[in-house]
Amino acid sequence: MELTLPQRLQQSVQGSFHKTALLQKRVRELIRGASPLVETRETNPIKVAFLEMERGLIELIPDEEGQAPPPQE
């Protein structure tokens, strides 16, 4: 039996905050108009982001804003 999207997400993420944050950030980018990194007919940004994550095409890079300033010497 094929797993549903929520089941696949849960299985892949397994409580990992890092992967959850990665998926959320990429979904926001796709909603704002970013091009998918995979060829697919899928239009659901969550499914597209999940496909990208499964294939190792995306990684979490911290935002510039909200970062602590570099230590001063």
C-alpha positions in Angstrom: 0.0 0.0 0.0 1.3 3.4 -0.9 1.9 5.9 1.9 0.0 9.2 1.9 1.8 12.5 1.8 1.5 13.1 5.6 2.8 9.6 6.3 5.7 10.1 3.9 6.5 13.4 5.5 6.4 12.0 9.0 8.5 9.0 8.0 11.1 11.3 6.4 11.2 14.0 9.0 10.8 11.8 12.0 10.7 14.7 14.4 13.8 16.5 13.1 13.4 20.2 13.6 16.1 20.8 10.9 14.2 19.0 8.2 10.9 20.5 9.2 12.4 24.0 9.0 14.0 23.2 5.7 10.7 22.0 4.3 8.8 25.0 5.6 11.3 27.5 4.2 11.3 25.8 0.7 7.4 25.8 0.7 7.4 29.5 1.4 9.9 30.1 -1.5 7.8 28.1 -3.9 4.6 29.9 -2.9 6.5 33.2 -3.6 7.2 32.1 -7.1 10.6 30.2 -7.0 11.0 27.6 -9.7 10.9 23.9 -8.7 14.2 22.1 -8.7 12.6 18.9 -10.0 10.7 18.2 -13.1 7.2 17.4 -12.1 3.6 18.1 -13.0 2.8 18.5 -9.3 1.5 21.9 -8.3 1.2 21.5 -4.6 4.2 23.4 -3.1 4.4 21.0 -0.1 4.7 18.0 -2.4 7.2 19.8 -4.6 9.4 20.8 -1.7 9.2 17.2 -0.3 10.3 15.8 -3.6 13.2 18.2 -3.6 14.1 17.3 -0.1 13.9 13.5 -0.8 16.3 14.0 -3.7 18.8 16.0 -1.6 18.4 19.1 -3.8 17.8 21.6 -0.9 19.6 22.4 2.3 18.9 24.8 5.2 21.0 27.9 5.1 20.3 30.3 8.0 18.8 33.6 7.1 21.0 36.7 7.4 18.4 38.5 9.5 18.0 37.2 13.0 21.6 36.0 13.2 23.8 37.1 16.0 26.4 39.6 14.9 29.9 38.3 14.6 32.0 38.6 17.7 34.1 41.8 17.9 37.8 41.6 18.5 
